[in-house]
Amino acid sequence: MATSDKVPASVGLRTVVTNLRVPLDVAFAPHTDRRYIADQVGIVYVHGAEGLREKPFLDLQDAIEFGTERGLLGIALHPGFNANKRVFVRYSAPRRPGTPSNYSHTFVLAEFEASDDGLRARRDSERTILEIPEPYPHHNGGAIAFGPDGYLYVAVGDGGGDGGGIGSESTGQDVTQNLLGSILRLDVDTREGAKNYAIPADNPLVDTVGLDEQYAWGFRNPWRMSFDEAGFFVGDVGENRYEEVNLVEKGGNYGWRIKEGTSCVTASSCRDGTPITDQRGDPLIDPIISYPHSSAPISGASVIGGYVYRGSALPSLEGAYVFGDLIADSRLFAATRSTTGSQWLTRTVEIVSDDRTSLELIYSFGRDDDGELYVLGSATGVGSLFRLVPAG
């Protein structure tokens, strides 16, 4: 496992796919060389040994609201995808019935069935799993991923706003009125009543006060999440001072809008300088990584959650959590567990591209079956998928 002093000073980037618009997510078909790339504009592409297929796997451009932080935001293949061809997407739709007229749009989690060859999704197979009214066009979260338990985890932002007006109910602390500001956990292999999903019996709010779908809460804009033997990692975009990465536990409260990073949002959030417990009396859990917006060796503007490296191409990164910031500035971050405290040790890793690519923006990360890491981002204004390789 990597330690802070073993993390490499630089890594290389190799372009895998280019000429995309805003690639936000990538899913890898198990035990194949096929990748499914979700572009925010509403298109899922297929890439494999023969390159990028010109015909999309799925085109939702006529069904989505695109712009700001809206669009096609996430994709996840069912763990049994090679046999059952089930694929899940998360997108922003125009207001649907049940979404107030003064709200921005409707959050949609939907399932599609792919063709037998896995090269296209049958548009008429769409089955809506979940809809959530979204007050504003930002703070939408969007990541979806199957956990090692086989359940689907869904990242939901706090709905936007400044904590007042129609966003006042979406501060991440209300677990009874809506699903905003939470990580949800759904059983999509079972239907319960009129729903196209069931609630896992051990979800933390089952048989208590709160909405049963929620797994953890207190998030502002959880942007990308990943599972590893080291834990469940969720990046959460801060407001104006700090960015953070959380190691998420079932039933955990990660602090928003009481805390940002490890600090209190306002003086009234604290008692004697210490963050208070939540309304249930439970402690607020600190992030494992927190970095400022201000000038510092590790700083940025909008965290992009990543993955623990488990590949073979970069052995000195083994066991390190690799993540980034939207404003890439040709760098990544690598964090390793501290032996002396709860905060992980984070280092900057410079990007030295083998094809002179200058990475300007980072949108997301991916990890394949071999544990190798990929970066989705923009270089010279063009959206691309890159793979991490040794520098030089």
C-alpha positions as CSV (number, residue, x, y, z in Angstrom):
1,M,0.0,0.0,0.0
2,A,1.2,3.5,-0.9
3,T,2.4,5.7,1.9
4,S,2.7,9.5,1.7
5,D,6.4,9.4,1.1
6,K,6.0,6.7,-1.7
7,V,3.3,8.5,-3.7
8,P,4.9,9.5,-7.1
9,A,5.6,13.1,-7.8
10,S,4.1,12.8,-11.3
11,V,2.0,10.5,-13.5
12,G,1.3,10.5,-17.2
13,L,-2.0,10.7,-19.1
14,R,-2.8,8.7,-22.2
15,T,-5.8,9.7,-24.3
16,V,-8.3,6.9,-24.7
17,V,-11.2,8.8,-26.3
18,T,-11.5,12.4,-27.4
19,N,-13.8,14.8,-29.2
20,L,-16.5,14.5,-26.5
21,R,-18.4,17.4,-25.0
22,V,-18.7,17.1,-21.2
23,P,-17.9,13.4,-20.3
24,L,-19.1,12.9,-16.7
25,D,-19.0,9.2,-16.1
26,V,-17.7,5.9,-17.4
27,A,-18.8,2.4,-16.7
28,F,-16.8,-0.7,-17.6
29,A,-18.6,-3.9,-18.7
30,P,-17.3,-6.7,-16.5
31,H,-14.5,-8.8,-18.0
32,T,-14.5,-7.0,-21.3
33,D,-12.6,-4.1,-22.9
34,R,-15.9,-2.2,-23.4
35,R,-16.5,1.2,-21.8
36,Y,-19.7,3.2,-21.6
37,I,-19.1,6.9,-21.5
38,A,-21.9,9.3,-20.3
39,D,-21.8,12.8,-21.7
40,Q,-23.7,15.5,-19.9
41,V,-25.4,16.6,-23.1
42,G,-27.5,13.4,-22.9
43,I,-25.5,10.8,-24.9
44,V,-23.9,7.5,-23.8
45,Y,-21.2,6.3,-26.1
46,V,-19.6,2.8,-26.4
47,H,-15.9,2.5,-26.7
48,G,-14.0,-0.8,-27.2
49,A,-11.1,-2.5,-29.0
50,E,-12.4,-1.1,-32.3
51,G,-12.6,2.5,-31.0
52,L,-15.5,4.8,-30.3
53,R,-18.8,3.7,-32.0
54,E,-20.3,6.6,-34.0
55,K,-23.9,5.5,-33.2
56,P,-24.7,6.2,-29.5
57,F,-25.6,3.5,-27.1
58,L,-28.3,5.8,-25.7
59,D,-29.4,9.2,-26.8
60,L,-31.5,11.2,-24.3
61,Q,-31.0,14.7,-25.7
62,D,-34.7,15.1,-26.3
63,A,-35.6,14.0,-22.7
64,I,-33.2,16.0,-20.6
65,E,-32.7,19.5,-19.2
66,F,-29.1,20.4,-20.1
67,G,-27.1,23.3,-18.7
68,T,-25.6,24.6,-15.5
69,E,-25.3,21.4,-13.5
70,R,-28.2,19.6,-15.2
71,G,-28.0,16.9,-17.8
72,L,-27.0,13.2,-18.0
73,L,-25.1,12.9,-14.8
74,G,-24.4,9.3,-14.0
75,I,-24.4,5.7,-15.4
76,A,-24.1,2.3,-13.7
77,L,-24.2,-1.2,-15.1
78,H,-25.9,-3.9,-13.1
79,P,-23.4,-6.3,-11.6
80,G,-24.9,-9.0,-13.8
81,F,-24.9,-6.7,-16.9
82,N,-23.1,-9.2,-19.2
83,A,-26.1,-11.6,-18.8
84,N,-29.1,-9.3,-18.0
85,K,-28.1,-6.2,-20.0
86,R,-29.6,-3.9,-17.3
87,V,-28.2,-0.3,-17.2
88,F,-29.1,2.6,-14.9
89,V,-28.8,6.3,-15.7
90,R,-29.4,9.4,-13.7
91,Y,-30.5,12.5,-15.6
92,S,-32.3,15.9,-15.2
93,A,-35.7,16.1,-16.8
94,P,-38.2,18.9,-17.4
95,R,-40.6,19.3,-14.4
96,R,-42.7,16.2,-14.1
97,P,-46.0,15.8,-12.3
98,G,-45.3,16.2,-8.6
99,T,-42.6,18.8,-9.1
100,P,-43.7,22.3,-8.0
101,S,-44.0,24.9,-10.7
102,N,-41.5,27.1,-9.0
103,Y,-38.9,24.3,-9.0
104,S,-36.2,23.9,-11.6
105,H,-36.6,20.4,-12.9
106,T,-37.1,16.7,-11.9
107,F,-34.3,14.4,-10.8
108,V,-34.8,11.0,-12.6
109,L,-33.2,7.7,-12.0
110,A,-34.1,5.2,-14.7
111,E,-33.3,1.8,-16.0
112,F,-32.9,0.6,-19.6
113,E,-32.3,-2.7,-21.2
114,A,-29.5,-3.1,-23.7
115,S,-29.5,-5.2,-26.8
116,D,-28.0,-8.7,-26.7
117,D,-24.8,-7.4,-28.2
118,G,-24.6,-4.6,-25.6
119,L,-24.2,-1.9,-28.3
120,R,-27.4,0.0,-27.9
121,A,-30.0,0.6,-25.2
122,R,-33.6,0.0,-26.1
123,R,-35.2,3.4,-25.7
124,D,-38.7,2.0,-25.2
125,S,-37.5,-0.2,-22.4
126,E,-37.1,2.8,-20.0
127,R,-38.4,2.2,-16.5
128,T,-38.4,5.1,-14.0
129,I,-37.0,4.0,-10.7
130,L,-37.1,7.3,-8.8
131,E,-38.1,11.0,-9.3
132,I,-37.1,13.8,-6.9
133,P,-38.2,17.5,-7.3
134,E,-35.1,19.7,-7.7
135,P,-35.5,23.4,-6.5
136,Y,-32.6,24.8,-8.4
137,P,-30.5,23.8,-11.5
138,H,-27.4,23.1,-9.4
139,H,-26.3,20.9,-6.5
140,N,-27.7,17.9,-8.2
141,G,-25.1,15.3,-7.3
142,G,-25.6,12.6,-9.9
143,A,-23.3,9.7,-9.2
144,I,-24.8,6.2,-9.1
145,A,-22.9,3.0,-8.2
146,F,-23.6,-0.5,-7.2
147,G,-22.0,-1.4,-3.9
148,P,-20.4,-4.7,-3.0
149,D,-23.7,-5.6,-1.3
150,G,-25.4,-5.5,-4.7
151,Y,-27.6,-2.4,-3.8
152,L,-27.6,0.8,-5.9
153,Y,-26.3,3.9,-4.2
154,V,-27.5,7.3,-5.4
155,A,-25.9,10.6,-4.6
156,V,-28.4,13.5,-4.2
157,G,-27.3,17.1,-3.8
158,D,-29.0,19.5,-1.4
159,G,-31.0,21.1,-4.2
160,G,-29.1,24.4,-4.3
161,G,-30.0,27.8,-3.1
162,D,-28.5,29.6,-0.1
163,G,-30.5,27.9,2.7
164,G,-33.4,30.2,2.2
165,G,-36.5,30.4,0.0
166,I,-37.5,27.2,-1.7
167,G,-34.1,25.7,-0.8
168,S,-34.6,26.2,2.9
169,E,-35.7,22.6,3.4
170,S,-32.7,21.2,1.6
171,T,-29.8,21.8,4.0
172,G,-28.8,18.2,4.2
173,Q,-30.1,17.8,7.8
174,D,-33.8,17.1,7.1
175,V,-34.3,13.3,6.8
176,T,-38.1,13.4,7.0
177,Q,-39.4,15.7,4.3
178,N,-37.3,15.0,1.2
179,L,-34.3,13.0,-0.1
180,L,-32.1,16.0,-0.9
181,G,-28.6,16.2,0.6
182,S,-28.3,12.4,1.0
183,I,-26.8,9.2,-0.3
184,L,-29.6,6.7,-1.0
185,R,-29.5,2.9,-1.0
186,L,-32.0,1.0,-3.1
187,D,-32.7,-2.6,-4.0
188,V,-33.4,-2.4,-7.7
189,D,-33.8,-6.2,-8.0
190,T,-37.0,-6.1,-6.1
191,R,-40.3,-4.2,-6.5
192,E,-42.2,-3.0,-3.4
193,G,-45.8,-1.9,-3.9
194,A,-46.1,0.7,-6.6
195,K,-42.3,1.4,-6.5
196,N,-39.8,0.0,-9.0
197,Y,-37.4,-0.7,-6.1
198,A,-37.4,-2.0,-2.6
199,I,-35.9,-0.7,0.7
200,P,-33.0,-2.8,2.1
201,A,-34.2,-4.0,5.5
202,D,-31.0,-2.7,7.2
203,N,-31.2,0.8,5.8
204,P,-30.6,3.1,8.9
205,L,-33.9,4.9,9.0
206,V,-36.2,1.8,8.5
207,D,-38.6,1.5,11.5
208,T,-37.5,4.9,12.8
209,V,-38.1,8.6,12.0
210,G,-37.0,9.5,8.5
211,L,-37.2,8.4,4.9
212,D,-36.3,4.8,4.4
213,E,-34.3,5.3,1.2
214,Q,-31.5,7.3,2.9
215,Y,-28.2,5.6,3.8
216,A,-26.3,8.7,4.9
217,W,-26.9,12.5,4.9
218,G,-25.5,16.0,5.6
219,F,-24.1,16.5,2.1
220,R,-24.1,19.7,0.0
221,N,-23.3,18.4,-3.5
222,P,-21.8,14.9,-3.4
223,W,-19.8,14.8,-6.6
224,R,-18.6,11.2,-7.4
225,M,-18.3,8.3,-5.1
226,S,-16.5,4.9,-5.1
227,F,-16.3,1.7,-3.3
228,D,-13.1,-0.1,-2.3
229,E,-11.9,-2.6,0.4
230,A,-10.7,0.6,2.3
231,G,-14.3,1.9,2.4
232,F,-16.9,4.0,0.7
233,F,-15.5,7.3,-0.5
234,V,-17.7,10.4,-1.4
235,G,-16.4,13.8,-2.5
236,D,-18.6,16.7,-1.4
237,V,-18.3,20.1,-3.0
238,G,-18.0,22.9,-0.5
239,E,-19.6,26.4,-0.6
240,N,-16.9,29.1,-0.4
241,R,-14.2,27.9,2.0
242,Y,-13.5,24.1,2.0
243,E,-13.7,21.0,-0.1
244,E,-14.0,17.6,1.4
245,V,-13.9,13.8,0.9
246,N,-15.8,11.6,3.3
247,L,-15.4,7.9,4.2
248,V,-19.1,7.2,4.5
249,E,-20.8,4.9,7.0
250,K,-24.4,3.7,7.2
251,G,-26.4,6.3,9.1
252,G,-23.6,8.9,9.2
253,N,-24.3,12.6,9.2
254,Y,-21.6,14.5,7.3
255,G,-22.4,17.9,8.6
256,W,-23.8,20.2,5.9
257,R,-25.2,22.8,6.5
258,I,-23.8,23.0,10.0
259,K,-20.2,22.3,8.9
260,E,-18.1,22.8,5.8
261,G,-15.0,20.6,5.9
262,T,-14.1,20.4,9.6
263,S,-15.2,24.0,10.3
264,C,-18.5,25.4,11.4
265,V,-20.4,27.3,8.7
266,T,-21.4,30.1,11.1
267,A,-20.8,30.9,14.8
268,S,-24.3,29.9,15.6
269,S,-23.5,26.4,14.3
270,C,-21.0,25.9,17.1
271,R,-21.0,25.7,20.8
272,D,-17.7,26.7,22.4
273,G,-16.0,26.2,19.0
274,T,-17.2,22.6,18.7
275,P,-19.8,21.5,16.1
276,I,-23.0,20.5,17.8
277,T,-24.7,17.1,17.3
278,D,-27.5,16.8,14.8
279,Q,-31.2,17.0,15.7
280,R,-31.2,13.2,16.4
281,G,-28.4,13.7,18.9
282,D,-25.9,11.9,16.6
283,P,-22.3,13.3,16.1
284,L,-21.4,15.0,12.9
285,I,-18.7,13.0,11.2
286,D,-15.6,14.9,10.0
287,P,-14.2,14.3,6.5
288,I,-11.0,12.3,6.0
289,I,-9.8,15.0,3.6
290,S,-10.4,18.7,3.7
291,Y,-8.7,21.4,1.7
292,P,-9.2,25.2,1.3
293,H,-10.2,27.4,-1.6
294,S,-7.5,29.9,-0.6
295,S,-3.9,29.6,-1.8
296,A,-2.2,26.6,-0.3
297,P,-0.2,23.6,-1.6
298,I,-3.4,21.6,-1.6
299,S,-6.2,23.9,-2.7
300,G,-9.0,24.3,-5.3
301,A,-12.5,25.2,-6.0
302,S,-14.7,22.1,-6.5
303,V,-13.6,18.6,-5.4
304,I,-13.9,15.7,-7.8
305,G,-14.1,12.4,-5.9
306,G,-11.9,9.6,-7.2
307,Y,-10.9,6.0,-6.5
308,V,-8.3,4.0,-4.6
309,Y,-5.7,2.8,-7.1
310,R,-5.5,-1.1,-7.3
311,G,-3.7,-1.5,-10.7
312,S,-0.2,-2.6,-11.7
313,A,0.9,0.1,-14.0
314,L,1.7,2.5,-11.1
315,P,2.8,0.3,-8.2
316,S,3.8,3.3,-6.1
317,L,0.2,4.4,-6.1
318,E,-1.2,1.1,-4.8
319,G,-3.7,1.8,-2.0
320,A,-3.7,5.6,-2.5
321,Y,-7.0,7.4,-3.0
322,V,-6.6,9.4,-6.2
323,F,-8.9,12.4,-6.7
324,G,-8.8,15.9,-8.1
325,D,-10.4,19.3,-8.4
326,L,-12.5,20.7,-11.2
327,I,-9.8,23.3,-11.9
328,A,-7.2,20.7,-12.7
329,D,-4.1,22.9,-13.3
330,S,-2.4,19.8,-14.6
331,R,-2.4,18.1,-11.2
332,L,-4.1,15.3,-9.3
333,F,-4.2,14.6,-5.6
334,A,-3.3,11.4,-3.8
335,A,-4.2,10.6,-0.2
336,T,-3.0,7.9,2.1
337,R,-4.3,7.0,5.6
338,S,-2.4,8.6,8.4
339,T,-1.0,6.6,11.3
340,T,-1.4,9.5,13.7
341,G,-4.8,11.0,13.0
342,S,-8.2,10.8,11.3
343,Q,-7.2,13.2,8.4
344,W,-5.6,11.4,5.5
345,L,-2.3,12.7,4.2
346,T,-2.7,14.4,0.8
347,R,0.0,15.1,-1.8
348,T,-0.1,16.8,-5.2
349,V,0.7,14.6,-8.2
350,E,1.7,16.5,-11.3
351,I,0.5,15.4,-14.7
352,V,3.2,14.9,-17.3
353,S,1.3,13.9,-20.4
354,D,3.0,11.7,-23.0
355,D,1.1,13.4,-25.8
356,R,1.5,17.0,-24.5
357,T,-2.1,17.1,-23.3
358,S,-2.7,19.9,-20.8
359,L,-5.6,18.9,-18.6
360,E,-7.6,22.0,-17.8
361,L,-10.8,20.6,-16.1
362,I,-11.5,17.4,-14.3
363,Y,-15.1,16.1,-14.4
364,S,-14.9,12.6,-13.0
365,F,-12.8,9.4,-12.5
366,G,-13.2,5.8,-13.3
367,R,-11.6,2.5,-12.4
368,D,-11.6,-0.7,-14.5
369,D,-11.6,-4.4,-13.5
370,D,-7.8,-4.3,-13.4
371,G,-7.8,-1.4,-10.9
372,E,-6.4,1.0,-13.4
373,L,-7.6,4.6,-13.1
374,Y,-9.1,6.9,-15.7
375,V,-9.8,10.6,-15.8
376,L,-12.7,12.3,-17.6
377,G,-11.9,15.9,-18.3
378,S,-11.3,18.7,-20.7
379,A,-8.0,19.4,-22.5
380,T,-7.7,22.5,-24.8
381,G,-11.5,22.7,-24.6
382,V,-12.2,19.2,-25.8
383,G,-13.8,16.5,-23.6
384,S,-11.8,13.3,-23.3
385,L,-11.3,10.1,-21.4
386,F,-7.7,9.5,-20.2
387,R,-5.9,6.7,-18.5
388,L,-3.2,7.1,-15.9
389,V,0.2,5.8,-16.9
390,P,3.7,6.2,-15.6
391,A,5.2,9.7,-16.3
392,G,7.7,10.0,-19.1
